Amino acid sequence: MGNATQCFILFTDEVEHKNLNGREDKDENEDMELAVFEFGTIAQATDSFSFINKLGQGGFGPVYKGTLADGQEIAVKRLSKSSGQGLNEFKNEVKLIAKLQHRNLVRLLGCCMQGDERMLVYEYMPNRSLDLFIFDQTRRTVLTWSKRFRIICGIARGLLYLHQDSRLRIIHRDLKTSNVLLDSEMNPKISDFGMARTFGGDQSEANTNRSDVLCFGILLLELISGKKNRGFYHVNQSGNLIEHAWRLWKEGKPLDLADEFLAETGDLSDLLRCIHISLLCIQQHPVERPNMSSVVLMLGSHNELPLPKQPGFLFYKKPFEADCSSGNDGSSSRNEISLSLLEAR
């Protein structure tokens, strides 16, 4: 923590000194891992935080689209002044987010700290979030099976990085379609770590990262079917999407789960395999769910898979089990990330 923290504080002090006296020390700037933006730069980029540039409202404040002077598009998360987050807490949060670098995670570009303003600056995702495609009757056809499978694999790799390969061991705890953003080429990037936690010493692996596996399984069912788990309706059946998927599996008709146009656009064997994997991920007991390393291997091979048991239908919520189903309120995240209670392993 030492050197990185000192560099961060030294650079922050230099920025504040520059604001008062108009001076700049480039040597200090080079020590900083992330760009520190002046408030005026962000205000100009977002047209003074105009409503037309507002992308959404997160739990800690609004998110705006901006364009820097060089033409680079950004997403700015402006923390609410009522969030109660102090300067040191904000610095620590930025440091932690900066350590997460993966092609399937939304990338933090920098921050702004001026007066009581706290802002985080991210890369902008032009196609916004996954839910805006798979639950829309028109835009869903953009996502052929090959594109959906690539999105599935990208999300799996991003989660594996968080759980195992990052400098921190992190569980997301809020993975859902609205928290998966899409770049210009429809590559997925996981966003919104507002509920994120590291593994604590008194928590078993099954009760931590396996909750993300459960959410991944539900997301997989939603991506395959084009239906939301929460609020799911079938004319001849009651229950949610998980129960519907299990019923079709037991009846030997799992492909009936798929969005009807997918059968025309993809490999049915891969589609069936993903349904199988989703059922393994939503097993009722966490220890019976695969970890993300196993999921990535299963997605990339054609080896025989174990048979799933009846899943929990999630009519109740267990400890550490995030509310990871897509809802009916139409809300979706827009380039927003917030880490809390993280610690280096």
Short mmCIF file of the C-alpha atoms (twelve columns), coordinates in Angstrom:
data_MODEL
# 
_entry.id   MODEL 
# 
loop_
_atom_site.group_PDB 
_atom_site.id 
_atom_site.type_symbol 
_atom_site.label_atom_id 
_atom_site.label_alt_id 
_atom_site.label_comp_id 
_atom_site.label_asym_id 
_atom_site.label_seq_id 
_atom_site.Cartn_x 
_atom_site.Cartn_y 
_atom_site.Cartn_z 
_atom_site.pdbx_PDB_model_num 
ATOM 1   C CA . MET A 1   0.000   0.000   0.000   1 
ATOM 2   C CA . GLY A 2   2.891   2.345   0.885   1 
ATOM 3   C CA . ASN A 3   4.413   3.713   -2.325  1 
ATOM 4   C CA . ALA A 4   1.207   3.597   -4.350  1 
ATOM 5   C CA . THR A 5   -0.682  5.424   -1.632  1 
ATOM 6   C CA . GLN A 6   2.051   8.052   -1.261  1 
ATOM 7   C CA . CYS A 7   2.151   8.634   -5.016  1 
ATOM 8   C CA . PHE A 8   -1.614  9.019   -5.048  1 
ATOM 9   C CA . ILE A 9   -1.595  11.525  -2.204  1 
ATOM 10  C CA . LEU A 10  1.402   13.435  -3.543  1 
ATOM 11  C CA . PHE A 11  -0.242  13.737  -6.931  1 
ATOM 12  C CA . THR A 12  -3.529  14.794  -5.396  1 
ATOM 13  C CA . ASP A 13  -1.763  17.453  -3.350  1 
ATOM 14  C CA . GLU A 14  -0.013  18.677  -6.487  1 
ATOM 15  C CA . VAL A 15  -3.301  18.962  -8.360  1 
ATOM 16  C CA . GLU A 16  -4.790  21.007  -5.534  1 
ATOM 17  C CA . HIS A 17  -1.653  23.175  -5.464  1 
ATOM 18  C CA . LYS A 18  -1.936  23.686  -9.211  1 
ATOM 19  C CA . ASN A 19  -5.554  24.759  -8.897  1 
ATOM 20  C CA . LEU A 20  -4.555  27.474  -6.429  1 
ATOM 21  C CA . ASN A 21  -1.376  28.723  -8.076  1 
ATOM 22  C CA . GLY A 22  -1.585  27.605  -11.695 1 
ATOM 23  C CA . ARG A 23  1.618   25.576  -11.441 1 
ATOM 24  C CA . GLU A 24  2.235   22.028  -12.613 1 
ATOM 25  C CA . ASP A 25  4.927   19.497  -11.700 1 
ATOM 26  C CA . LYS A 26  5.190   16.878  -14.433 1 
ATOM 27  C CA . ASP A 27  7.467   14.635  -12.373 1 
ATOM 28  C CA . GLU A 28  4.754   14.257  -9.754  1 
ATOM 29  C CA . ASN A 29  2.135   13.609  -12.448 1 
ATOM 30  C CA . GLU A 30  4.107   10.720  -13.893 1 
ATOM 31  C CA . ASP A 31  3.964   8.865   -10.569 1 
ATOM 32  C CA . MET A 32  0.190   8.642   -10.669 1 
ATOM 33  C CA . GLU A 33  -1.336  5.409   -11.986 1 
ATOM 34  C CA . LEU A 34  -4.516  7.177   -13.143 1 
ATOM 35  C CA . ALA A 35  -5.354  10.534  -14.646 1 
ATOM 36  C CA . VAL A 36  -6.713  13.142  -12.248 1 
ATOM 37  C CA . PHE A 37  -9.137  15.412  -14.099 1 
ATOM 38  C CA . GLU A 38  -9.924  18.991  -13.173 1 
ATOM 39  C CA . PHE A 39  -13.564 19.728  -12.442 1 
ATOM 40  C CA . GLY A 40  -13.716 22.200  -15.315 1 
ATOM 41  C CA . THR A 41  -12.554 19.532  -17.758 1 
ATOM 42  C CA . ILE A 42  -15.330 17.174  -16.697 1 
ATOM 43  C CA . ALA A 43  -17.944 19.937  -16.684 1 
ATOM 44  C CA . GLN A 44  -16.971 20.938  -20.213 1 
ATOM 45  C CA . ALA A 45  -16.965 17.312  -21.395 1 
ATOM 46  C CA . THR A 46  -20.495 16.710  -20.088 1 
ATOM 47  C CA . ASP A 47  -21.881 20.118  -21.122 1 
ATOM 48  C CA . SER A 48  -22.161 21.082  -17.455 1 
ATOM 49  C CA . PHE A 49  -23.753 17.728  -16.585 1 
ATOM 50  C CA . SER A 50  -26.702 18.384  -18.871 1 
ATOM 51  C CA . PHE A 51  -29.767 16.182  -18.666 1 
ATOM 52  C CA . ILE A 52  -29.357 15.118  -22.289 1 
ATOM 53  C CA . ASN A 53  -25.993 13.569  -21.370 1 
ATOM 54  C CA . LYS A 54  -27.338 11.697  -18.366 1 
ATOM 55  C CA . LEU A 55  -26.972 7.945   -18.901 1 
ATOM 56  C CA . GLY A 56  -28.590 6.762   -15.708 1 
ATOM 57  C CA . GLN A 57  -28.845 7.007   -11.953 1 
ATOM 58  C CA . GLY A 58  -26.768 4.651   -9.844  1 
ATOM 59  C CA . GLY A 59  -26.940 3.928   -6.157  1 
ATOM 60  C CA . PHE A 60  -24.219 6.487   -5.421  1 
ATOM 61  C CA . GLY A 61  -25.153 9.166   -7.918  1 
ATOM 62  C CA . PRO A 62  -25.849 9.962   -11.589 1 
ATOM 63  C CA . VAL A 63  -23.752 8.822   -14.551 1 
ATOM 64  C CA . TYR A 64  -23.120 11.114  -17.534 1 
ATOM 65  C CA . LYS A 65  -21.707 10.718  -20.993 1 
ATOM 66  C CA . GLY A 66  -18.899 13.125  -21.832 1 
ATOM 67  C CA . THR A 67  -16.534 13.954  -24.656 1 
ATOM 68  C CA . LEU A 68  -13.035 15.207  -23.890 1 
ATOM 69  C CA . ALA A 69  -11.292 17.878  -25.946 1 
ATOM 70  C CA . ASP A 70  -9.416  15.223  -27.936 1 
ATOM 71  C CA . GLY A 71  -12.694 13.535  -28.901 1 
ATOM 72  C CA . GLN A 72  -12.483 10.620  -26.466 1 
ATOM 73  C CA . GLU A 73  -15.876 9.596   -25.101 1 
ATOM 74  C CA . ILE A 74  -16.129 8.899   -21.386 1 
ATOM 75  C CA . ALA A 75  -18.679 7.964   -18.755 1 
ATOM 76  C CA . VAL A 76  -18.594 10.038  -15.568 1 
ATOM 77  C CA . LYS A 77  -19.986 8.801   -12.282 1 
ATOM 78  C CA . ARG A 78  -20.654 11.853  -10.090 1 
ATOM 79  C CA . LEU A 79  -20.935 10.738  -6.494  1 
ATOM 80  C CA . SER A 80  -23.830 12.162  -4.560  1 
ATOM 81  C CA . LYS A 81  -22.800 14.690  -1.937  1 
ATOM 82  C CA . SER A 82  -25.064 12.822  0.466   1 
ATOM 83  C CA . SER A 83  -23.157 9.564   -0.025  1 
ATOM 84  C CA . GLY A 84  -21.062 10.363  3.029   1 
ATOM 85  C CA . GLN A 85  -17.854 9.208   1.362   1 
ATOM 86  C CA . GLY A 86  -14.793 11.074  2.612   1 
ATOM 87  C CA . LEU A 87  -11.683 11.960  0.633   1 
ATOM 88  C CA . ASN A 88  -9.525  9.151   2.016   1 
ATOM 89  C CA . GLU A 89  -12.259 6.586   1.439   1 
ATOM 90  C CA . PHE A 90  -12.630 7.827   -2.123  1 
ATOM 91  C CA . LYS A 91  -8.866  7.617   -2.712  1 
ATOM 92  C CA . ASN A 92  -8.796  4.049   -1.458  1 
ATOM 93  C CA . GLU A 93  -11.738 3.117   -3.664  1 
ATOM 94  C CA . VAL A 94  -10.045 4.556   -6.742  1 
ATOM 95  C CA . LYS A 95  -6.822  2.711   -5.944  1 
ATOM 96  C CA . LEU A 96  -8.674  -0.570  -5.647  1 
ATOM 97  C CA . ILE A 97  -10.672 -0.134  -8.841  1 
ATOM 98  C CA . ALA A 98  -7.479  0.773   -10.692 1 
ATOM 99  C CA . LYS A 99  -6.023  -2.635  -9.841  1 
ATOM 100 C CA . LEU A 100 -8.774  -4.387  -11.799 1 
ATOM 101 C CA . GLN A 101 -7.561  -4.592  -15.389 1 
ATOM 102 C CA . HIS A 102 -9.239  -7.096  -17.716 1 
ATOM 103 C CA . ARG A 103 -10.718 -6.928  -21.201 1 
ATOM 104 C CA . ASN A 104 -14.108 -7.983  -19.811 1 
ATOM 105 C CA . LEU A 105 -14.289 -5.361  -17.040 1 
ATOM 106 C CA . VAL A 106 -15.188 -1.714  -17.583 1 
ATOM 107 C CA . ARG A 107 -11.935 0.245   -17.333 1 
ATOM 108 C CA . LEU A 108 -11.427 3.166   -14.976 1 
ATOM 109 C CA . LEU A 109 -9.645  6.032   -16.751 1 
ATOM 110 C CA . GLY A 110 -9.295  8.479   -13.898 1 
ATOM 111 C CA . CYS A 111 -11.002 10.528  -11.222 1 
ATOM 112 C CA . CYS A 112 -11.774 14.051  -10.093 1 
ATOM 113 C CA . MET A 113 -11.419 15.407  -6.551  1 
ATOM 114 C CA . GLN A 114 -12.121 19.093  -6.125  1 
ATOM 115 C CA . GLY A 115 -13.813 20.634  -3.123  1 
ATOM 116 C CA . ASP A 116 -16.642 18.308  -2.181  1 
ATOM 117 C CA . GLU A 117 -16.849 16.854  -5.700  1 
ATOM 118 C CA . ARG A 118 -15.937 13.182  -6.171  1 
ATOM 119 C CA . MET A 119 -16.129 11.713  -9.665  1 
ATOM 120 C CA . LEU A 120 -14.973 8.534   -11.376 1 
ATOM 121 C CA . VAL A 121 -14.226 8.528   -15.099 1 
ATOM 122 C CA . TYR A 122 -14.644 5.328   -17.134 1 
ATOM 123 C CA . GLU A 123 -14.372 4.235   -20.724 1 
ATOM 124 C CA . TYR A 124 -17.685 4.776   -22.483 1 
ATOM 125 C CA . MET A 125 -19.673 1.766   -23.676 1 
ATOM 126 C CA . PRO A 126 -21.597 2.880   -26.796 1 
ATOM 127 C CA . ASN A 127 -24.000 -0.078  -26.837 1 
ATOM 128 C CA . ARG A 128 -24.876 0.379   -23.175 1 
ATOM 129 C CA . SER A 129 -26.146 -2.717  -21.376 1 
ATOM 130 C CA . LEU A 130 -27.048 -6.272  -22.332 1 
ATOM 131 C CA . ASP A 131 -30.627 -6.072  -21.051 1 
ATOM 132 C CA . LEU A 132 -31.448 -3.375  -23.612 1 
ATOM 133 C CA . PHE A 133 -30.862 -5.962  -26.337 1 
ATOM 134 C CA . ILE A 134 -32.026 -9.347  -25.104 1 
ATOM 135 C CA . PHE A 135 -35.341 -8.135  -23.657 1 
ATOM 136 C CA . ASP A 136 -36.243 -5.897  -26.607 1 
ATOM 137 C CA . GLN A 137 -38.331 -7.485  -29.357 1 
ATOM 138 C CA . THR A 138 -36.504 -5.616  -32.117 1 
ATOM 139 C CA . ARG A 139 -32.930 -5.317  -30.886 1 
ATOM 140 C CA . ARG A 140 -32.769 -8.923  -29.663 1 
ATOM 141 C CA . THR A 141 -32.340 -10.067 -33.277 1 
ATOM 142 C CA . VAL A 142 -29.004 -8.228  -33.405 1 
ATOM 143 C CA . LEU A 143 -27.637 -10.819 -30.988 1 
ATOM 144 C CA . THR A 144 -27.303 -13.989 -33.038 1 
ATOM 145 C CA . TRP A 145 -26.307 -17.137 -31.198 1 
ATOM 146 C CA . SER A 146 -22.638 -16.699 -32.134 1 
ATOM 147 C CA . LYS A 147 -22.676 -13.197 -30.609 1 
ATOM 148 C CA . ARG A 148 -24.495 -14.399 -27.506 1 
ATOM 149 C CA . PHE A 149 -22.039 -17.245 -27.046 1 
ATOM 150 C CA . ARG A 150 -19.131 -14.809 -27.312 1 
ATOM 151 C CA . ILE A 151 -20.805 -12.607 -24.695 1 
ATOM 152 C CA . ILE A 152 -21.324 -15.619 -22.419 1 
ATOM 153 C CA . CYS A 153 -17.655 -16.599 -22.678 1 
ATOM 154 C CA . GLY A 154 -16.505 -13.023 -22.063 1 
ATOM 155 C CA . ILE A 155 -18.610 -12.669 -18.920 1 
ATOM 156 C CA . ALA A 156 -17.278 -16.007 -17.667 1 
ATOM 157 C CA . ARG A 157 -13.675 -14.903 -18.208 1 
ATOM 158 C CA . GLY A 158 -14.336 -11.596 -16.451 1 
ATOM 159 C CA . LEU A 159 -15.771 -13.368 -13.409 1 
ATOM 160 C CA . LEU A 160 -12.874 -15.829 -13.356 1 
ATOM 161 C CA . TYR A 161 -10.492 -12.884 -13.261 1 
ATOM 162 C CA . LEU A 162 -12.334 -11.338 -10.318 1 
ATOM 163 C CA . HIS A 163 -12.482 -14.599 -8.383  1 
ATOM 164 C CA . GLN A 164 -9.044  -15.994 -9.054  1 
ATOM 165 C CA . ASP A 165 -6.695  -14.071 -11.332 1 
ATOM 166 C CA . SER A 166 -6.882  -10.484 -10.069 1 
ATOM 167 C CA . ARG A 167 -4.643  -8.991  -7.395  1 
ATOM 168 C CA . LEU A 168 -7.737  -9.061  -5.198  1 
ATOM 169 C CA . ARG A 169 -10.140 -11.946 -4.734  1 
ATOM 170 C CA . ILE A 170 -13.479 -10.340 -5.415  1 
ATOM 171 C CA . ILE A 171 -17.089 -11.434 -5.578  1 
ATOM 172 C CA . HIS A 172 -19.341 -9.150  -7.560  1 
ATOM 173 C CA . ARG A 173 -22.625 -9.997  -5.768  1 
ATOM 174 C CA . ASP A 174 -24.802 -8.105  -8.248  1 
ATOM 175 C CA . LEU A 175 -24.172 -9.720  -11.626 1 
ATOM 176 C CA . LYS A 176 -27.148 -9.320  -13.952 1 
ATOM 177 C CA . THR A 177 -27.850 -8.306  -17.533 1 
ATOM 178 C CA . SER A 178 -28.089 -4.595  -16.703 1 
ATOM 179 C CA . ASN A 179 -24.586 -4.741  -15.203 1 
ATOM 180 C CA . VAL A 180 -23.014 -6.165  -18.350 1 
ATOM 181 C CA . LEU A 181 -22.079 -3.369  -20.749 1 
ATOM 182 C CA . LEU A 182 -21.308 -3.764  -24.453 1 
ATOM 183 C CA . ASP A 183 -18.616 -1.969  -26.422 1 
ATOM 184 C CA . SER A 184 -18.820 -0.960  -30.076 1 
ATOM 185 C CA . GLU A 185 -18.094 -4.545  -31.175 1 
ATOM 186 C CA . MET A 186 -20.572 -6.060  -28.690 1 
ATOM 187 C CA . ASN A 187 -17.820 -7.336  -26.414 1 
ATOM 188 C CA . PRO A 188 -19.095 -7.664  -22.819 1 
ATOM 189 C CA . LYS A 189 -17.636 -5.765  -19.883 1 
ATOM 190 C CA . ILE A 190 -18.799 -6.323  -16.319 1 
ATOM 191 C CA . SER A 191 -19.789 -3.144  -14.495 1 
ATOM 192 C CA . ASP A 192 -21.220 -1.900  -11.195 1 
ATOM 193 C CA . PHE A 193 -19.320 -3.350  -8.270  1 
ATOM 194 C CA . GLY A 194 -21.484 -1.550  -5.707  1 
ATOM 195 C CA . MET A 195 -21.976 -4.768  -3.704  1 
ATOM 196 C CA . ALA A 196 -18.506 -6.197  -4.288  1 
ATOM 197 C CA . ARG A 197 -16.636 -7.914  -1.474  1 
ATOM 198 C CA . THR A 198 -13.387 -9.763  -1.035  1 
ATOM 199 C CA . PHE A 199 -13.244 -13.197 0.515   1 
ATOM 200 C CA . GLY A 200 -13.182 -12.879 4.290   1 
ATOM 201 C CA . GLY A 201 -11.332 -15.290 6.521   1 
ATOM 202 C CA . ASP A 202 -14.573 -16.558 8.058   1 
ATOM 203 C CA . GLN A 203 -16.323 -17.187 4.747   1 
ATOM 204 C CA . SER A 204 -16.085 -20.408 2.792   1 
ATOM 205 C CA . GLU A 205 -15.471 -20.241 -0.948  1 
ATOM 206 C CA . ALA A 206 -18.863 -21.853 -1.533  1 
ATOM 207 C CA . ASN A 207 -20.637 -19.013 0.267   1 
ATOM 208 C CA . THR A 208 -18.775 -16.315 -1.620  1 
ATOM 209 C CA . ASN A 209 -17.811 -16.753 -5.259  1 
ATOM 210 C CA . ARG A 210 -20.426 -19.483 -5.779  1 
ATOM 211 C CA . SER A 211 -23.098 -16.806 -5.333  1 
ATOM 212 C CA . ASP A 212 -21.668 -15.162 -8.451  1 
ATOM 213 C CA . VAL A 213 -21.857 -18.553 -10.184 1 
ATOM 214 C CA . LEU A 214 -25.566 -18.679 -9.344  1 
ATOM 215 C CA . CYS A 215 -26.050 -15.221 -10.857 1 
ATOM 216 C CA . PHE A 216 -24.084 -16.275 -13.925 1 
ATOM 217 C CA . GLY A 217 -26.383 -19.266 -14.359 1 
ATOM 218 C CA . ILE A 218 -29.495 -17.080 -14.176 1 
ATOM 219 C CA . LEU A 219 -27.961 -14.574 -16.586 1 
ATOM 220 C CA . LEU A 220 -27.203 -17.470 -18.950 1 
ATOM 221 C CA . LEU A 221 -30.838 -18.615 -18.873 1 
ATOM 222 C CA . GLU A 222 -32.031 -15.068 -19.546 1 
ATOM 223 C CA . LEU A 223 -29.588 -14.600 -22.402 1 
ATOM 224 C CA . ILE A 224 -30.638 -17.898 -24.013 1 
ATOM 225 C CA . SER A 225 -34.380 -17.421 -23.562 1 
ATOM 226 C CA . GLY A 226 -34.717 -13.657 -23.931 1 
ATOM 227 C CA . LYS A 227 -36.945 -13.766 -20.820 1 
ATOM 228 C CA . LYS A 228 -36.472 -12.294 -17.365 1 
ATOM 229 C CA . ASN A 229 -36.309 -14.687 -14.439 1 
ATOM 230 C CA . ARG A 230 -38.199 -12.291 -12.201 1 
ATOM 231 C CA . GLY A 231 -41.642 -11.655 -13.593 1 
ATOM 232 C CA . PHE A 232 -41.423 -14.620 -15.981 1 
ATOM 233 C CA . TYR A 233 -44.773 -15.684 -17.440 1 
ATOM 234 C CA . HIS A 234 -45.751 -18.765 -19.423 1 
ATOM 235 C CA . VAL A 235 -49.327 -19.307 -20.532 1 
ATOM 236 C CA . ASN A 236 -49.420 -22.955 -19.429 1 
ATOM 237 C CA . GLN A 237 -47.146 -22.846 -16.378 1 
ATOM 238 C CA . SER A 238 -46.552 -21.074 -13.108 1 
ATOM 239 C CA . GLY A 239 -43.191 -20.330 -11.543 1 
ATOM 240 C CA . ASN A 240 -40.124 -18.418 -12.649 1 
ATOM 241 C CA . LEU A 241 -37.672 -18.931 -15.496 1 
ATOM 242 C CA . ILE A 242 -35.500 -21.313 -13.467 1 
ATOM 243 C CA . GLU A 243 -38.443 -23.598 -12.758 1 
ATOM 244 C CA . HIS A 244 -39.502 -23.428 -16.414 1 
ATOM 245 C CA . ALA A 245 -35.991 -24.373 -17.590 1 
ATOM 246 C CA . TRP A 246 -35.839 -27.312 -15.188 1 
ATOM 247 C CA . ARG A 247 -39.271 -28.551 -16.263 1 
ATOM 248 C CA . LEU A 248 -38.222 -28.516 -19.926 1 
ATOM 249 C CA . TRP A 249 -34.990 -30.326 -19.045 1 
ATOM 250 C CA . LYS A 250 -36.858 -33.084 -17.221 1 
ATOM 251 C CA . GLU A 251 -39.295 -33.406 -20.144 1 
ATOM 252 C CA . GLY A 252 -36.397 -33.829 -22.580 1 
ATOM 253 C CA . LYS A 253 -37.180 -30.561 -24.375 1 
ATOM 254 C CA . PRO A 254 -34.465 -28.152 -23.150 1 
ATOM 255 C CA . LEU A 255 -34.106 -26.415 -26.522 1 
ATOM 256 C CA . ASP A 256 -37.689 -25.175 -26.169 1 
ATOM 257 C CA . LEU A 257 -36.229 -22.700 -23.677 1 
ATOM 258 C CA . ALA A 258 -34.296 -20.826 -26.369 1 
ATOM 259 C CA . ASP A 259 -35.432 -17.620 -28.012 1 
ATOM 260 C CA . GLU A 260 -37.202 -18.918 -31.110 1 
ATOM 261 C CA . PHE A 261 -34.965 -17.201 -33.640 1 
ATOM 262 C CA . LEU A 262 -31.746 -18.647 -32.134 1 
ATOM 263 C CA . ALA A 263 -32.409 -22.059 -33.688 1 
ATOM 264 C CA . GLU A 264 -31.938 -20.397 -37.070 1 
ATOM 265 C CA . THR A 265 -28.705 -18.602 -36.190 1 
ATOM 266 C CA . GLY A 266 -26.553 -21.008 -34.215 1 
ATOM 267 C CA . ASP A 267 -25.123 -24.397 -33.375 1 
ATOM 268 C CA . LEU A 268 -27.802 -26.316 -31.479 1 
ATOM 269 C CA . SER A 269 -25.216 -28.486 -29.726 1 
ATOM 270 C CA . ASP A 270 -23.519 -25.398 -28.245 1 
ATOM 271 C CA . LEU A 271 -26.907 -23.974 -27.321 1 
ATOM 272 C CA . LEU A 272 -27.861 -27.185 -25.537 1 
ATOM 273 C CA . ARG A 273 -24.492 -27.266 -23.772 1 
ATOM 274 C CA . CYS A 274 -25.001 -23.742 -22.445 1 
ATOM 275 C CA . ILE A 275 -28.441 -24.673 -21.096 1 
ATOM 276 C CA . HIS A 276 -26.810 -27.660 -19.378 1 
ATOM 277 C CA . ILE A 277 -24.081 -25.445 -17.879 1 
ATOM 278 C CA . SER A 278 -26.655 -22.920 -16.667 1 
ATOM 279 C CA . LEU A 279 -28.479 -25.644 -14.732 1 
ATOM 280 C CA . LEU A 280 -25.223 -26.728 -13.097 1 
ATOM 281 C CA . CYS A 281 -24.601 -23.120 -12.047 1 
ATOM 282 C CA . ILE A 282 -27.987 -22.720 -10.334 1 
ATOM 283 C CA . GLN A 283 -27.840 -25.799 -8.119  1 
ATOM 284 C CA . GLN A 284 -29.483 -25.138 -4.772  1 
ATOM 285 C CA . HIS A 285 -26.426 -25.941 -2.645  1 
ATOM 286 C CA . PRO A 286 -23.409 -23.706 -3.362  1 
ATOM 287 C CA . VAL A 287 -20.906 -26.565 -3.036  1 
ATOM 288 C CA . GLU A 288 -22.615 -28.334 -5.943  1 
ATOM 289 C CA . ARG A 289 -22.099 -25.405 -8.307  1 
ATOM 290 C CA . PRO A 290 -18.929 -25.336 -10.421 1 
ATOM 291 C CA . ASN A 291 -16.406 -22.566 -9.866  1 
ATOM 292 C CA . MET A 292 -15.775 -20.133 -12.698 1 
ATOM 293 C CA . SER A 293 -12.568 -21.878 -13.694 1 
ATOM 294 C CA . SER A 294 -14.597 -25.025 -14.362 1 
ATOM 295 C CA . VAL A 295 -17.278 -23.021 -16.170 1 
ATOM 296 C CA . VAL A 296 -14.718 -21.491 -18.544 1 
ATOM 297 C CA . LEU A 297 -13.326 -24.963 -19.264 1 
ATOM 298 C CA . MET A 298 -16.811 -26.367 -19.881 1 
ATOM 299 C CA . LEU A 299 -17.637 -23.552 -22.293 1 
ATOM 300 C CA . GLY A 300 -14.444 -24.167 -24.245 1 
ATOM 301 C CA . SER A 301 -14.635 -27.947 -24.571 1 
ATOM 302 C CA . HIS A 302 -16.995 -30.728 -25.579 1 
ATOM 303 C CA . ASN A 303 -16.253 -33.040 -22.674 1 
ATOM 304 C CA . GLU A 304 -19.140 -34.819 -20.999 1 
ATOM 305 C CA . LEU A 305 -20.876 -32.742 -18.336 1 
ATOM 306 C CA . PRO A 306 -22.247 -34.002 -15.014 1 
ATOM 307 C CA . LEU A 307 -26.013 -34.268 -14.759 1 
ATOM 308 C CA . PRO A 308 -27.644 -31.372 -12.901 1 
ATOM 309 C CA . LYS A 309 -29.826 -31.901 -9.872  1 
ATOM 310 C CA . GLN A 310 -33.036 -30.007 -9.288  1 
ATOM 311 C CA . PRO A 311 -32.063 -26.368 -8.730  1 
ATOM 312 C CA . GLY A 312 -33.319 -24.064 -6.036  1 
ATOM 313 C CA . PHE A 313 -36.097 -21.986 -7.546  1 
ATOM 314 C CA . LEU A 314 -35.131 -18.855 -5.603  1 
ATOM 315 C CA . PHE A 315 -38.485 -18.165 -4.022  1 
ATOM 316 C CA . TYR A 316 -36.432 -17.111 -0.996  1 
ATOM 317 C CA . LYS A 317 -33.048 -15.450 -0.677  1 
ATOM 318 C CA . LYS A 318 -30.205 -17.070 1.243   1 
ATOM 319 C CA . PRO A 319 -27.286 -15.257 2.889   1 
ATOM 320 C CA . PHE A 320 -24.632 -14.187 0.333   1 
ATOM 321 C CA . GLU A 321 -27.072 -14.888 -2.532  1 
ATOM 322 C CA . ALA A 322 -27.390 -11.667 -4.498  1 
ATOM 323 C CA . ASP A 323 -30.592 -10.535 -6.135  1 
ATOM 324 C CA . CYS A 324 -29.199 -11.276 -9.568  1 
ATOM 325 C CA . SER A 325 -32.390 -11.651 -11.594 1 
ATOM 326 C CA . SER A 326 -33.334 -8.991  -14.097 1 
ATOM 327 C CA . GLY A 327 -36.434 -7.135  -12.940 1 
ATOM 328 C CA . ASN A 328 -39.337 -5.421  -14.599 1 
ATOM 329 C CA . ASP A 329 -38.489 -1.850  -13.722 1 
ATOM 330 C CA . GLY A 330 -36.427 -1.314  -16.836 1 
ATOM 331 C CA . SER A 331 -33.529 0.089   -14.852 1 
ATOM 332 C CA . SER A 332 -30.056 -0.664  -16.072 1 
ATOM 333 C CA . SER A 333 -26.562 0.343   -15.123 1 
ATOM 334 C CA . ARG A 334 -24.608 2.770   -17.249 1 
ATOM 335 C CA . ASN A 335 -20.850 2.560   -16.834 1 
ATOM 336 C CA . GLU A 336 -20.915 2.635   -13.055 1 
ATOM 337 C CA . ILE A 337 -18.567 0.897   -10.638 1 
ATOM 338 C CA . SER A 338 -18.106 1.273   -6.926  1 
ATOM 339 C CA . LEU A 339 -15.978 -1.007  -4.787  1 
ATOM 340 C CA . SER A 340 -16.432 -1.344  -1.069  1 
ATOM 341 C CA . LEU A 341 -14.853 -3.355  1.723   1 
ATOM 342 C CA . LEU A 342 -12.028 -4.664  -0.445  1 
ATOM 343 C CA . GLU A 343 -8.691  -5.812  0.856   1 
ATOM 344 C CA . ALA A 344 -5.573  -7.209  -0.780  1 
ATOM 345 C CA . ARG A 345 -5.129  -10.941 -0.515  1 
# 
